[in-house]
Amino acid sequence: MIDLRSDTLTQPSRAMREAALDAALGDDMYGEDPTVTALERRTAELLGHEAGLFVASGTLSNLLGVFTLANRGEEVLCDEQAHIVRAESGSHAGLHGITTRTWSSAGSGIADTATIEALISPRGGLLTGTAAVEIENTHNFGGGTIQPYENLLAIHNMAKRHHVGLHLDGARLWNAHVVTGIPLADYGKLFDTVSVCYSKGLGAPVGSVLVSNQDAIAKARVQRRSLGAAWRQAGVLAAMALYALEHNIARLADDHIGAAEIARRVRDVNPAVITVPPQSNIVVMQTGSRTATELLDAAKARGVALSAVGPTTVRAVANLNVTFEECVTAGKVLAELFATLG
Ligand SMILES: Cc1ncc(COP(=O)(O)O)c(C=O)c1O
């Protein structure tokens, strides 16, 4: 099976596992795990922030990032296809009393300053006050799209004017950085809080880091414990994330080539299937008259695993455990399936 369901499915390599074996460990609740501390420092430094917090998942990292920017009874604005609103089980509202209100970007996930600004409700008025704006880069359900830097800059300036916080869900910021060549710190400095994931394209089995200023990270650290998510000798995991950081960023370009190859073959036979051409490692495809489930079953029967992201939308994600040749094969299989779609 050529498994293109997600880039989270990757298995850690032997070398990555060996990095975990040799890691220096301590009790992170006491602030004594040197490998965790090294990962937090390194990530913060890369993103141009003061401090970092290593957590178990991107969901937790987003949850804590937004928590540091908004109070109970306030709202965060985001795209209607954002991971925080579609795939985090209502946790921002359920656990922290922070509601989400969304804008539409017609499927691409590309954020537009004027659209966002029009939604802002001042704090202290009759309406629920807007405390923060959340941006996803790259945008997962949008098809791995990359937010244009000038948009991010304009959103940053607009948020400052309105005294509204800015959180970046950078689960795949690494992919944007590899495509654009824009330094991670140039992205990072536009946001008050940034979440990055080590368990997506970078291939580590577990872990995300939230970065921000010292005070926000101290607040997030206490809240992480309240949620029962503080940990002890987590250096075994941090070591694999550090390995991913050192070895697996530049090679994301291979995933982007693989995704482009799949998309090229499908578009050649049926251009309507891909409305947003892939900019990174994710190919989103419309299944037309067939349901996503029918398409998934047909692809699976031919040795290609995809995932559904809507009733008539499927996704292929090129990743570390899939070779270029396998992307070519998958592209051929999908082209055959999509050639006949109405
Ligand atoms: C854009 C984005 N943000 C956050 C997450 C959440 O990460 P996790 O699955 O580690 O909670 C994901 C997961 O795929 C994601 O795609």
The ligand as an SDF file (V2000), in Angstrom:
LIG
                    3D

 16 16  0  0  0  0  0  0  0  0999 V2000
   -2.5660   22.3700   10.6010 C   0  0  0  0  0  0  0  0  0  0  0  0
   -2.6150   21.4580   11.7680 C   0  0  0  0  0  0  0  0  0  0  0  0
   -2.5920   21.9660   13.0020 N   0  0  0  0  0  0  0  0  0  0  0  0
   -2.6200   21.1860   14.0980 C   0  0  0  0  0  0  0  0  0  0  0  0
   -2.6700   19.8220   13.9860 C   0  0  0  0  0  0  0  0  0  0  0  0
   -2.7600   18.9970   15.2350 C   0  0  0  0  0  0  0  0  0  0  0  0
   -1.6670   18.2160   15.4710 O   0  0  0  0  0  0  0  0  0  0  0  0
   -1.8080   16.9070   16.4030 P   0  0  0  0  0  0  0  0  0  0  0  0
   -2.4190   15.8480   15.5570 O   0  0  0  0  0  0  0  0  0  0  0  0
   -0.4000   16.6310   16.7960 O   0  0  0  0  0  0  0  0  0  0  0  0
   -2.6640   17.2860   17.5520 O   0  0  0  0  0  0  0  0  0  0  0  0
   -2.6880   19.2230   12.7180 C   0  0  0  0  0  0  0  0  0  0  0  0
   -2.7510   17.7600   12.5770 C   0  0  0  0  0  0  0  0  0  0  0  0
   -2.7230   17.2020   11.5110 O   0  0  0  0  0  0  0  0  0  0  0  0
   -2.6620   20.0730   11.5820 C   0  0  0  0  0  0  0  0  0  0  0  0
   -2.7090   19.5740   10.3410 O   0  0  0  0  0  0  0  0  0  0  0  0
  1  2  1  0
  2  3  1  0
  2 15  2  0
  3  4  2  0
  4  5  1  0
  5  6  1  0
  5 12  2  0
  6  7  1  0
  7  8  1  0
  8  9  2  0
  8 10  1  0
  8 11  1  0
 12 13  1  0
 12 15  1  0
 13 14  2  0
 15 16  1  0
M  END
$$$$
